[in-house]
Amino acid sequence: MSLHVESIGAGPDLVLLHGWAMHSGIWRDVRDDLAQHFRLHLVDLPGHGFSSGFSPKLVPACIPGSPGGALKHIVEMVAVFLPANCIVCGWSLGGQIAIELALREPVRVKEIALISTTPCFVKCKDPHKSSQHDWDWGMDAATLQLFAQNLKRDYRTTMKRFLTLQVSGASDIRVLAQLRKNLLERGDPDEAALEAGLQVLLSSDLREKIKNINQPVLIFHGENDAITHPDAARWMHQQLRNSELIMLPDCGHVPFLSYPDQFTNSLVRLSRSGN
């Protein structure tokens, strides 16, 4: 099992992590501008794009029987490729991986950028604790499970609907065309990798962990994001010791395509925050 990592550009090391069911080609429209400021490392997550999938021997440990096992396994694989003193930028699910990497590798990861990220994708209520432990800024678990069922029946149609949801609330209709163009250019993702990723979405809860991050953090989020609630971004900003929150108007789940110049400039500013 190996990861496909493409490295281009010169400057501080910037690792880019895509979201669930996508691949590193999603960064195509911003990578040339970023490469003028950074040494980019574009990662295809396990089973996505040009990276090989999960080993059949590892899949059972990654999926339902071991909560958090899939996320831990992905993080361990990505950690092997991290350069020293790097910035890790993760979009959506990639943002959760960035959070875990910041905690696991505090010496190598000097800053992180969380793009359309949430610490917990699903709504939850804890009957044994006060209401402050409830999480209302997520999707209904039943909705996500239905999505998983539809995905198995008709992957391509379900993914096209998912892309439409990602651009909901965005004023620039070109973003949807960009997503559709990128989606299948590297073939279908590995089925086990998709299953593992869905398990992460259903089970991961990083709310307690996020408070332990000491590195500077950029939070870049669309005001109209229909997948990761904007209030989840605001909550993270309040919990983190050293963070900048950029909330973008008329923007859905893909803010780096809706606001490419502001995205690049924000990462450049982040890279200078530790100097």
N, C-alpha and C positions, 0 to 999 in steps of 0.2 A: 504494500500500500504506500503511495507516495503522493505528494501535493505538487501541483503545477504552480510555479511562481515565476512571473515575468518581472525583470528588474530593468528600469530605464531611468534616464535623467541623472542629475548630479545635485548634491546638496545634502541637507539632513535626511536621514532615512525615514521614510513614511510608508507604513504598511497599510494597505487598503483591503478591507474585508467586506465582501458583499453580503446580501441577505439570503434568506431561505429560497431555494429553488432557482436561484439566478447563478451568475458566474462573474468573473472579474471583468468581462467585457462591458459590464454595466457602467464602468468608469470611463469608457472610451471618449465621451464628449468633454471630459474635464482633464484627462490624463496629460495631454500635451501642455496645457497651461501649468499643471502641477509640476511636470517634469522640468520646467524652467526654474523651479525653486527647490525641488526635492529629488533625492534618489528614491524613486517609487519601487515598491515591491507589491505587485498585484497578485493576490492569492486566489486560486480556485479552491474552495473548501472541499473536504472529502466527498467524493461522489458527484461533484458538480463540475461543469466545464470539462477541462482536460485532466482533472485529478481523478485518480482511481477511487473506487468506492470502499465501503466498509467490508472488512473480511467477514465471511459467514461465521467464523468462530467468535468474532467480536460483537456481531449484531445483537445476539440475545442479551448480552450484558449492557448494551446501550439502550435497548428499548424496554417497554413497560416495567420489567422487573426491577430496574435500578433507577429510581428517580435521580435526575441529574447526571446519570452515567453517560448519556450521549454528549452533553455539553462538555463534560470533563474530558472525554475522549477527543473531541474536536480541538479543544484548547491545548491538550498535550501535543497533538500533531502540529498545530500552528506554531507552538512555542519553539519547536526544533529549528524553525527557519527565522526566528526573530533576530535582527541585527542588534548590535549594542547601541544604547542611547537613541532609541527610535521613538517615533510617534506612531501610535496605532489608531487608525480611523475605521470605525465599523458602522455599517448601515443596517438598521433594523436588528435582525438576529445577529449580524456581525458586530453590532454594538454590545450585545451581551457577552460575546466572545472577548471583545476589547476590555470590558470590565474585569472579566476573569483573568485576563493576561496581565492587566495592571496590578492586580493583587498577587498573582503568582510570581511575576517577574518585575519587581519594583526597581531593580537596578538597571535592567535593559529597557524597560518602558518608561520614558521620561514624561510623556504627555499622552492623553487619549482624546479622541474626538468621537462623540456619540451622535450619530445622524439618525433621526427618526427612531430613537431607541426608547425602550421602556424596561424597567427592572422586572416587570411581571406582565406577561401578555394577556392573561385571563383575569376576569373578575373573581374575587374570592372574599369570603366572610369567615372569620374564626369564631365559632360559637363559644369557645373557652376563654376568649379575651375580649377586651373592650372594643367598641366600634372603631377606635383609632387604628386598629390592626386590619380593618377591612380595606379592600382595594376595589374601588369602583371604576377606575380608569383603564379598564381592560375589556376584552371581548368576552362574550358568554362562552363558556367551555363547550356547550352544546353546539353553538355555531361553528366553532373550530373543528369539533368532531364530525359534524355533517360535511364540512369542507373536506376533511380527510377521506370520508367515504366517497364523495363525488370525485375526488382526485384519482382514486383507484379505478373508478368506472370509466372516466373520460379525462385523462390528464390534460390534454391540450385545451379543451373547451373550458375546463375549470380554471386553468392558469390564465386564459384570456380574460375571464371574469375577474380574477384576482388582480390582474394588471389594471383593469378599469377601476377597481376599488382603490388602487394605489394613487391614481391621479384624481380621484374625487376631491373636489374643492380647489383644484389648481386652475388658474386662469389661462395657462399656456397649454393648448391642446396638442402641441407638438411633442410634449413629454410622453404621451401614450404611444405615439408612433415610434419614438426612440426605444421605449421599453419592448414593444412588440418585435422590433427589428433585432434587438439583442437576445431575446428570450431563448430561441432555439438554434442560434447560429453555431453552438458547440454541441448540439445533440441534446437528447433528453437526460435529465439528471438520473443518477442511480436510484432505483426504487427504495433500497434499504436506507440510503442517505436521506431521501425525502421523509421516510418514516421516522428516522431518528430526529430529523429537524422538527417535525411536528410534535414529537414527544418533548423536545426542548420547549417549544412554544406552550405546550399544555402544562408542563410541570415546573419550569424554572421560576424561581422567586429570589431575586437578588437584592431585595429591599434592605435586609440587614447588612449584607456584604458591602454595599455601595458606600456606606458610611466610613469604611476603612480605607478608602482611596485617598492618598495624599498628593498624587500628581495633579498638575493643572489639567482641567477638563474643559473642552469646548462642547456645548450642547447646541446642535443645529437642527431646528424642528419647524415643520409647517403648521401654521395656525389652524388649517382645516384638515389635518391628518385624520383619516377615517380608520386607520389600522392601529397606530400607537397614539393614544390620546395626548393632546398638547399639555393637559394638566399633569401627565406623568413626567414630562420634561420639566415642568415648573417644580414638581416635587423633588426631582433629582437635584435641581439647582439649589434648592433649600438645604438638602442633606449634605452636599459636597462641600468640602472645606475651601476649595479653590476652583471655582467654575465660572464660565461665561455662558449665558443663555442668549441665543439668537433665535427669536421667534419670527417666522416669515409670513407675511400676509398673502392671502389668495394662493396658498401653497398646500399640496397634499403630502403624500408619503415619500416623495422623491425630491427633496429640496435642492440637492446638488445638481439636478438637471433643470429645475425651475430657476435657480439663482446661482449659476455656475461661477460668475465673477466674485460674488460675495462669499461663496464657498471657498474658493482658492485664497482670497484675501484673508479670510478668517483662519485658515490653516497656517498661512504664513505668519500671522500674528501669534498664533498659538506656539509655533516653533521658536519664537523669540521670547516667549514668556519665561522660559527657564534659564535664559542667558543673563 
